[in-house]
Amino acid sequence: MSAMIDSRRRWRLRRGALGALATLVIALRAPLAAADQPPRAERFSFRRLGTADGLPGDSVYCMLQDGSGYLWLGTFSGLARYDGSRIVVYRPVPGDPESLPSSLVFDIHEDSSGTLWIATDGGGLARYSRDSDAFKRFTHDADQANSLASDRIFAVADDTYGWIWVGTADAGLDRLDVVNGTFAHYGAASGLPSDTVRALLCDGDGGLWVGTTAGLARYDRDGDAFTAVASIGTVTVRALASDDDGAVLVGTEGKGAFRLDASSLGASPLMLGTGSGRLLVRALAKDDYGRIWAGLDDGGLRILDPGSGALASVRTDAESPGGLSHDAVRSLLVDRSGLVWVGTRGGGAAAYNPRSKAIARLAPEGGLPPFEIRQILEASDGALWVCTDGGGLVRASARGEINVFAHDESDAASIPGDRVICVAEDRDGRVWVGTDGAGLARLDPSTGGFERFARNPATEDSLGGDTVWALLVDETGVLWVGLEGGGLDRFDDETGGFAHHRPIHGDEGSLSGNSVRALLQDSRGRMWVGLWDGGLTLWDPAAGKAIARFKPSSDADSLADASITCLLEDGSGRIWAGTGGSGIDRVVEVGGDIRFAHLSMADGLAGNDIVGALEDGRVAVLLHV
């Protein structure tokens, strides 16, 4: 799908880009705070990441997003670093002491200084250096009492005092002094319930929790010893996670999961559905909606909303290629964008977007006209307005209810034409609709009727043309209308007439072309006008004249193309202009001078015909046909 979205939540789909579109899947983009309003039916669709994508192995036992945003995945075939498009793999290299010491990676941890620590089974502990892209190994040495107690490491964490804690498979818990590289050892004599440490957690208050094969223990810093948590019992603790209020979530082997009060040490079971008290919980996480995710040994996922008690169970479905990749869940991670990553044994990793809770599927069988979609607008009331090329205007409520506004020759208050190109909402909640050949219309939501505006050569202040390609309500509430062949019109709400702005030969204060395809008001209040036949005009909306006009020239840093298709201001205030055949340009302003930096297929774009530009929160995403 080729689309664009601007700061007013407007998507534009270029004519011809979709063919005969029969189904529309729309993210309503509900805020994360709306966790107390779950959807009627949530569809868990995952984006999978496996060996076919470059992972070294399909058993993902641990995951971490580091401070730079990279996703690290520990597998039984090496360590992977993922940047969203490319995977870099680290494995042991014979004869290279700075390579990863073992392919069996059980845990990854980033400490407060930004250093990465890798827990391996058989290779000890490794510290990763970003500067050298190499590993320093910490291993057991029988001749050194202060070396690592065992090379079989299951867990690693750091506390607020800068200590690195290392949980071993068979030699208790170690504490690393990073300054001198020595380890202190803790075992049964220190109150540890077992010498096999499966999970570690340093909570927000600095408390250290240790999950072992014989129960849970908390570190007493004053006594430099551990105290067993009686409420959890002597069960094997497989997973630990922090809850929002300082409580600790505890996943066990065969006893389900608990919520532990960090002050009273009282534990209450999490109600995870069928067999809740017998589940083997291998991983725990809490998403941005406040829901608790429990990864089961061979039973997929259980997802609990603590507030409502609502529970979802997610299992692998061979008939659903977008479903969970495997039922054997080994790790969970909620990244900073809110995506939930699920690491499995045998199925690689899979990412789920909780925002898809608010996704509704709109299709012809539900009332959506079976025509191409030109633009989508999310209105102030949460409804979606969908422009179709031949099916009129569609309103989809937040609940997915569809209402179609179609042209009716016998009804003067109906929409003037069914080929709808663009839509905008003004300050009063009125919806403006631009059509292909039938002019402009304004919908009164209270009556459902349209007031029509069309070109009338006998009336000077009538609409300047009947094909409306772009609409913009500026920061003062004024409506601007971009026309095919008719320039730019400004609507006067008091008189109901239009002021026309067209190119005038020799007048640098006029528009640079007749066909307006894109309109944008930037964060500085300036208005940018993208023209199909005249490049780009920087417009002063108050004065009603051009500040500057830009077209291609022999200068390398001039505008790349005279045909502008879309405009975007990103989160850093940079202006991007998509073109009809020369890629996308970024406006560069230095000392009041405006030049352009170019991106095209030569720089890695998949195509030079840019339909739309969308910022996803981290980078600008370009879409083309």
C-alpha positions in Angstrom: 0.0 0.0 0.0 1.3 3.5 -0.9 0.3 6.2 1.5 1.2 9.4 3.2 0.2 10.8 6.6 0.6 14.4 7.8 0.4 16.0 11.3 -3.3 16.1 10.9 -3.5 12.3 10.7 -4.3 12.3 6.9 -3.3 9.5 4.6 -3.3 10.0 0.9 -3.4 7.1 -1.5 -2.4 7.9 -5.0 -4.7 7.0 -7.8 -3.6 3.9 -9.6 -1.4 2.7 -6.8 -3.7 0.1 -5.4 -5.7 -1.3 -8.3 -9.2 -2.4 -7.5 -8.9 -2.2 -3.7 -11.5 -4.5 -2.0 -10.3 -4.4 1.6 -9.0 -1.8 3.9 -7.2 -2.5 7.2 -6.8 0.6 9.3 -4.9 1.3 12.5 -7.1 3.7 14.5 -4.0 4.7 16.5 -5.7 4.6 19.9 -3.5 6.2 22.6 -1.8 3.8 24.9 -3.7 5.3 27.8 -6.8 3.7 26.5 -5.9 0.3 28.0 -9.1 0.2 29.9 -11.0 0.1 26.6 -10.0 -3.3 25.1 -11.2 -4.2 21.6 -14.1 -6.5 21.0 -11.8 -9.0 19.3 -8.1 -8.6 19.3 -6.2 -10.2 16.4 -2.7 -11.2 17.3 -0.7 -10.8 14.1 3.1 -11.2 14.4 6.0 -10.1 12.2 8.5 -13.0 12.3 12.2 -12.9 12.3 14.1 -16.2 11.7 17.1 -17.8 10.1 15.7 -16.9 6.7 16.1 -13.3 7.7 19.7 -13.8 9.0 19.3 -15.1 12.6 22.0 -17.6 13.4 19.4 -19.9 14.9 15.7 -20.3 15.5 15.9 -20.9 19.2 15.9 -17.4 20.8 16.4 -17.7 24.6 17.0 -14.0 25.4 16.5 -10.5 23.9 17.5 -7.0 24.7 17.1 -3.5 23.2 20.2 -1.5 24.0 20.5 2.2 24.6 21.2 2.8 20.9 18.1 1.0 19.8 19.6 -2.2 18.5 17.8 -5.4 19.2 20.1 -8.2 20.5 19.0 -11.8 20.3 20.7 -14.7 22.0 20.3 -18.0 20.3 21.7 -21.5 20.6 23.7 -20.8 17.5 25.2 -17.5 18.3 24.4 -13.8 19.1 22.6 -11.5 16.7 22.3 -7.7 16.5 19.3 -6.4 14.6 18.9 -2.8 13.4 15.4 -3.2 11.9 16.7 -4.2 8.5 20.1 -6.0 8.8 21.3 -8.7 11.2 24.9 -8.9 12.3 25.9 -12.3 13.8 28.5 -13.1 16.4 29.9 -16.6 16.9 33.0 -18.2 18.4 36.0 -18.0 16.1 38.7 -20.6 16.7 41.9 -19.0 17.7 40.3 -15.6 18.3 40.1 -14.8 22.1 38.1 -11.6 21.4 35.2 -13.5 19.7 32.1 -14.7 21.4 33.2 -17.5 23.8 30.2 -19.8 23.1 27.3 -20.1 20.7 24.8 -20.9 23.6 23.6 -17.5 24.8 21.2 -17.6 27.7 21.1 -13.9 28.8 22.0 -10.4 27.6 22.2 -7.4 29.9 23.1 -3.7 29.5 24.4 -2.2 32.7 23.9 1.4 33.8 27.1 2.5 32.0 25.8 1.1 28.7 28.1 -1.9 28.7 26.7 -5.2 27.3 27.2 -8.5 29.2 26.6 -11.8 27.6 25.8 -15.0 29.6 26.8 -18.2 27.8 26.6 -21.8 28.6 30.1 -23.3 28.5 31.9 -20.1 27.6 31.5 -18.1 30.8 30.7 -14.4 30.8 31.5 -12.0 28.0 31.7 -8.2 28.0 31.1 -6.5 24.6 33.0 -3.5 23.5 31.3 -1.3 20.9 34.5 0.5 20.1 36.4 -2.6 19.0 33.3 -4.8 18.2 34.9 -7.5 20.3 34.4 -9.4 23.5 36.4 -9.8 26.7 36.0 -13.1 28.3 35.6 -14.0 32.0 36.0 -17.7 32.6 36.5 -20.1 35.5 40.1 -20.8 36.5 40.6 -23.5 39.1 43.8 -21.9 40.2 42.2 -18.5 40.8 39.8 -18.4 43.8 38.4 -15.0 42.6 37.7 -16.1 39.1 34.3 -16.9 37.8 32.8 -19.8 39.7 31.5 -21.6 36.6 31.5 -21.2 32.8 27.9 -22.2 32.7 26.0 -18.9 33.0 22.2 -18.6 33.0 21.6 -15.0 34.0 23.3 -11.6 34.4 22.2 -8.3 36.0 23.7 -5.2 37.6 22.5 -3.2 40.6 22.5 0.4 41.6 26.0 0.1 43.2 27.6 -0.9 39.9 28.1 -4.6 40.8 27.6 -7.1 38.0 25.7 -10.2 39.3 26.2 -13.5 37.5 23.9 -16.5 38.0 25.5 -19.9 37.2 24.1 -23.2 36.4 26.0 -25.1 39.0 28.0 -22.9 41.3 25.6 -20.3 42.8 25.8 -16.6 42.3 28.8 -14.4 41.6 29.4 -10.7 42.0 31.9 -9.1 39.7 34.0 -6.1 40.7 34.4 -4.4 37.3 37.3 -2.3 38.4 39.7 -5.2 39.3 37.9 -8.0 37.5 37.5 -10.3 40.5 34.4 -12.3 41.6 32.9 -12.9 45.0 31.0 -16.1 45.4 27.6 -16.7 47.0 26.0 -20.1 47.7 24.1 -22.0 50.4 26.3 -20.6 53.1 25.1 -17.1 52.1 21.4 -18.1 52.2 21.0 -18.9 48.5 18.3 -21.6 48.1 20.2 -23.4 45.3 23.4 -23.3 43.4 21.4 -23.2 40.1 20.4 -19.6 39.3 17.8 -19.3 36.6 16.8 -15.6 36.8 18.0 -12.3 38.2 16.2 -9.0 38.6 17.3 -5.7 40.1 14.2 -3.7 40.8 13.6 0.0 40.6 14.4 0.4 44.3 17.8 -1.3 43.9 16.7 -4.6 45.4 18.3 -7.8 43.9 16.1 -10.8 43.4 17.4 -14.3 42.6 15.4 -17.0 41.1 16.8 -20.5 41.7 15.7 -24.1 41.3 14.7 -24.1 44.9 12.8 -20.8 45.2 13.3 -17.1 45.2 15.7 -15.1 47.4 16.3 -11.4 48.1 19.7 -9.9 48.7 20.2 -8.2 52.1 22.9 -5.7 51.4 23.6 -4.9 55.1 24.2 -8.5 55.9 25.7 -9.4 52.5 23.5 -12.5 52.4 20.3 -13.8 50.9 16.9 -14.4 52.4 14.5 -17.0 50.9 11.0 -15.7 50.0 8.7 -18.2 51.8 5.6 -17.2 50.0 7.0 -18.5 46.7 8.1 -21.8 48.3 10.8 -24.1 47.0 9.6 -24.2 43.4 12.0 -23.5 40.4 11.8 -19.8 39.5 12.2 -19.4 35.7 11.3 -15.7 35.1 11.3 -12.4 37.0 10.0 -9.0 35.9 9.2 -5.7 37.5 5.6 -4.5 37.9 4.7 -0.8 37.7 4.2 -0.2 41.5 7.4 -1.9 42.6 6.0 -5.4 42.8 7.8 -8.4 41.3 6.3 -10.8 38.8 7.5 -14.3 39.3 7.2 -17.1 36.8 7.7 -20.7 38.1 8.2 -24.2 36.8 4.9 -26.0 37.3 3.2 -23.5 39.7 2.2 -20.8 37.4 3.1 -17.1 38.0 2.8 -14.8 41.0 2.7 -11.2 41.9 5.0 -10.5 44.9 4.6 -7.5 47.1 8.2 -6.3 47.5 7.5 -4.9 51.0 5.4 -7.6 52.7 6.8 -10.4 50.5 3.2 -11.7 50.2 2.5 -13.5 46.9 -0.7 -13.7 45.0 -1.2 -16.0 42.0 -1.8 -14.6 38.5 -5.0 -16.0 37.1 -3.7 -17.2 33.7 -6.7 -19.4 32.7 -6.8 -23.1 32.3 -4.3 -24.9 34.4 -3.1 -21.6 35.8 -1.5 -23.1 39.0 0.3 -25.8 37.0 1.9 -23.8 34.2 5.6 -23.6 33.5 6.2 -19.9 32.9 9.5 -19.3 31.1 9.2 -15.5 30.4 7.3 -12.5 31.7 6.8 -8.9 30.5 4.4 -6.0 30.8 3.3 -4.1 27.7 2.5 -0.4 27.4 -1.2 -1.1 28.0 -0.3 -2.6 31.4 -1.1 -6.2 30.4 1.1 -9.0 31.7 2.5 -11.4 29.1 3.4 -14.9 30.2 5.4 -17.1 27.9 4.8 -20.8 28.5 7.1 -23.7 28.1 5.1 -25.3 25.3 1.8 -23.6 25.6 2.2 -20.3 23.7 1.2 -17.1 25.4 -1.2 -16.0 28.1 -1.9 -12.3 28.2 -3.6 -10.9 31.3 -5.2 -7.5 31.9 -4.8 -7.1 35.7 -7.4 -4.4 35.9 -10.3 -6.2 34.2 -9.1 -9.8 34.6 -9.5 -10.2 30.8 -7.3 -13.0 29.5 -6.1 -13.9 26.0 -4.5 -17.2 25.0 -2.3 -17.2 21.8 -1.1 -20.4 20.2 0.6 -21.3 17.0 -1.8 -21.8 14.1 -0.4 -23.6 11.0 -3.1 -22.0 9.0 -2.1 -18.5 10.0 1.3 -17.4 8.6 1.0 -14.2 10.6 0.4 -16.0 13.9 2.8 -17.0 16.7 5.8 -18.7 15.2 6.1 -21.5 17.9 4.3 -22.5 21.2 7.6 -23.0 23.0 8.2 -19.4 24.3 11.6 -18.7 25.9 11.9 -15.0 26.1 9.8 -11.8 26.0 10.8 -8.2 25.4 8.8 -4.9 25.2 10.9 -2.5 23.2 10.8 1.3 23.5 8.3 1.7 20.7 5.9 -0.6 22.5 6.4 -3.7 20.3 6.3 -7.0 22.1 8.9 -9.4 21.0 8.5 -13.2 21.6 11.5 -15.5 21.4 10.8 -19.1 20.9 12.5 -22.5 20.8 12.5 -23.5 17.1 10.4 -20.6 15.7 12.8 -17.7 15.9 11.4 -14.4 17.2 8.2 -12.6 16.4 7.0 -9.0 17.0 3.5 -7.9 17.9 2.3 -4.4 17.9 -0.2 -3.8 20.8 -1.6 -0.8 18.9 -3.1 -3.3 16.6 -5.7 -3.7 19.4 -7.4 -0.8 17.7 -7.3 -2.3 14.2 -10.6 -2.8 12.4 -11.0 -4.5 9.1 -13.2 -2.6 6.7 -14.2 -4.6 3.6 -17.0 -4.6 1.0 -18.9 -7.2 2.9 -19.0 -4.8 5.7 -20.2 -1.8 3.6 -17.0 -0.3 2.3 -17.4 0.6 -1.4 -15.2 -1.6 -3.6 -13.2 1.3 -5.2 -9.7 2.6 -4.9 -9.0 4.7 -1.8 -7.5 8.1 -2.4 -7.1 9.5 1.1 -7.9 8.7 4.8 -8.4 11.3 7.5 -8.7 10.6 11.2 -11.2 13.2 12.6 -11.2 14.8 16.0 -13.9 12.4 17.2 -11.8 9.4 16.3 -13.8 8.5 13.2 -12.1 7.8 9.9 -13.1 9.6 6.7 -12.2 7.5 3.6 -12.1 9.0 0.1 -12.9 6.6 -2.7 -12.5 6.9 -6.4 -16.1 6.1 -7.5 -17.7 5.1 -4.2 -18.2 8.4 -2.6 -17.1 9.4 1.0 -17.0 6.8 3.8 -17.2 7.5 7.5 -16.0 4.6 9.7 -16.6 5.1 13.4 -14.2 4.1 16.1 -16.3 0.9 16.5 -16.0 0.1 12.8 -19.6 1.2 11.8 -19.7 2.4 8.2 -21.7 5.2 6.7 -21.4 5.9 3.0 -22.1 9.3 1.5 -22.8 8.8 -2.2 -24.0 11.2 -5.0 -27.7 11.2 -5.6 -28.9 13.1 -8.7 -32.3 13.8 -7.0 -30.8 15.1 -3.8 -29.1 18.6 -4.0 -27.8 18.0 -0.5 -25.9 14.9 -1.4 -22.2 14.8 -2.1 -21.6 16.4 -5.6 -19.6 13.5 -7.0 -18.5 10.0 -6.1 -14.8 10.4 -7.1 -13.5 11.9 -3.9 -9.8 12.9 -3.8 -9.2 14.7 -0.5 -10.8 15.6 2.8 -10.2 18.0 5.7 -11.8 18.9 9.0 -12.1 22.5 10.1 -12.2 24.0 13.7 -16.0 23.6 13.9 -15.9 19.9 13.1 -17.2 20.5 9.5 -15.8 18.1 6.9 -14.6 19.5 3.6 -14.5 17.2 0.6 -12.5 17.7 -2.6 -13.7 15.8 -5.7 -12.4 14.9 -9.1 -14.5 17.1 -11.5 -17.4 17.9 -9.1 -15.9 20.7 -7.1 -15.8 21.2 -3.3 -18.4 20.3 -0.7 -18.8 21.0 3.0 -20.6 18.4 5.2 -22.7 19.5 8.1 -22.3 16.5 10.5 -25.5 17.4 12.3 -27.7 17.1 9.2 -25.7 14.8 7.0 -26.2 17.3 4.1 -23.6 18.8 1.8 -23.2 22.4 0.7 -21.7 22.5 -2.7 -19.1 24.9 -4.2 -18.4 24.8 -7.9 -16.7 26.8 -10.5 -19.0 29.4 -12.1 -17.2 31.6 -14.8 -19.8 34.3 -14.3 -19.0 34.7 -10.6 -15.5 36.0 -9.8 -15.3 34.6 -6.2 -16.6 31.1 -7.1 -14.3 28.1 -6.8 -11.4 28.4 -9.2 -11.7 24.8 -10.6 -13.8 21.7 -10.2 -11.0 19.2 -9.5 -9.7 19.6 -6.0 -6.4 17.8 -5.2 -5.4 19.2 -1.8 -7.1 20.8 1.2 -5.5 22.5 4.2 -7.0 24.2 7.2 -4.2 26.5 8.5 -3.4 27.5 12.1 -5.8 30.4 11.9 -8.7 28.3 10.7 -8.6 29.4 7.1 -9.3 26.8 4.4 -6.9 26.6 1.4 -7.9 24.6 -1.7 -5.4 23.2 -4.1 -6.8 22.9 -7.6 -6.0 21.1 -10.8 -5.2 23.8 -13.3 -6.8 26.5 -11.1 -4.0 27.3 -8.7 -4.6 28.0 -5.0 -7.9 29.3 -3.5 -8.5 30.8 -0.1 -12.0 30.4 1.3 -13.7 33.4 3.1 -16.1 31.9 5.7 -18.0 35.2 6.0 -18.8 35.7 2.4 -18.7 32.1 1.2 -16.4 33.2 -1.7 -12.9 32.3 -2.8 -9.8 34.4 -3.4 -7.7 33.1 -6.2 -4.0 32.8 -6.4 -2.5 31.8 -9.7 0.9 32.1 -11.5 1.4 35.5 -13.1 4.2 35.8 -15.6 7.0 38.0 -14.2 5.6 38.2 -10.7 7.8 36.4 -8.2 5.2 36.8 -5.6 2.7 34.6 -7.4 2.5 30.8 -7.5 5.0 28.9 -9.5 2.4 26.7 -11.2 -1.3 26.1 -11.8 -1.8 22.5 -10.5 -1.5 22.2 -6.7 -1.0 18.6 -5.5 0.2 19.1 -1.9 -0.2 21.6 0.9 1.7 21.8 4.2 1.9 24.4 7.0 5.1 23.9 8.9 5.8 24.5 12.6 7.0 28.0 11.9 3.6 28.9 10.3 5.0 29.0 6.8 2.9 27.4 4.1 4.5 25.1 1.4 2.7 24.5 -1.9 3.7 21.5 -4.0 2.8 21.9 -7.6 2.5 19.2 -10.3 3.6 21.7 -13.0 5.7 24.2 -11.1 7.9 22.8 -8.4 7.6 24.2 -4.9 6.3 27.6 -3.6 7.0 28.9 -0.1 3.8 30.8 0.7 3.0 33.6 3.2 -0.7 32.8 4.1 -1.2 36.2 5.8 0.1 38.3 2.9 -1.2 35.9 0.3 2.0 35.9 -1.8 5.0 33.8 -2.4 8.1 34.2 -0.2 10.2 32.1 -2.5 9.7 29.8 -5.6 11.8 26.7 -6.4 12.3 24.8 -9.6 15.0 22.6 -11.0 18.0 24.4 -12.4 21.6 23.6 -13.4 22.6 24.0 -9.7 23.3 20.6 -8.0 21.4 21.7 -4.9 18.3 23.0 -6.6 15.0 21.3 -6.5 15.3 17.9 -8.2 12.0 17.9 -10.1 9.2 20.3 -11.1 6.6 17.8 -10.2 5.8 17.7 -6.4 3.6 14.9 -5.2 3.7 15.1 -1.4 5.0 17.2 1.5 6.1 16.2 5.1 7.6 18.0 8.1 9.4 15.5 10.3 9.9 15.7 14.1 13.1 17.7 13.7 11.3 20.4 11.7 12.8 19.4 8.4 10.7 19.7 5.2 10.6 16.8 2.7 9.2 17.1 -0.8 8.4 13.9 -2.8 8.6 14.2 -6.5 6.9 12.5 -9.5 10.1 10.9 -10.8 13.2 12.1 -9.1 13.0 10.7 -5.6 12.6 12.9 -2.5 14.2 16.2 -1.6 15.0 17.5 1.9 14.9 21.3 2.4 18.2 22.6 3.7 18.2 26.1 5.3 21.5 27.8 6.0 21.6 31.5 6.9 18.3 32.2 5.3 19.2 30.4 2.0 17.1 27.4 1.0 18.7 24.6 -0.9 17.8 20.9 -1.4 19.5 17.6 -0.6 18.4 14.7 -2.9 17.6 11.1 -2.3 16.9 8.8 -5.1 17.3 5.2 -6.4 21.0 5.9 -6.6 21.0 6.3 -2.8 19.0 3.1 -2.2 15.4 4.1 -2.7 13.3 1.4 -4.3 11.8 3.9 -6.8 11.9 7.5 -7.8 8.1 8.1 -8.0 7.4 9.1 -4.5 3.7 8.8 -3.5 4.0 9.7 0.1 6.3 10.2 3.1 5.6 9.1 6.6 7.6 9.5 9.8 7.4 6.5 12.1 8.8 8.1 15.2 12.5 7.3 14.4 13.1 7.9 10.7 11.2 9.1 7.6 9.7 6.2 5.8 9.2 6.6 2.0 6.5 4.9 0.0 6.5 4.8 -3.8 4.8 3.1 -6.8 
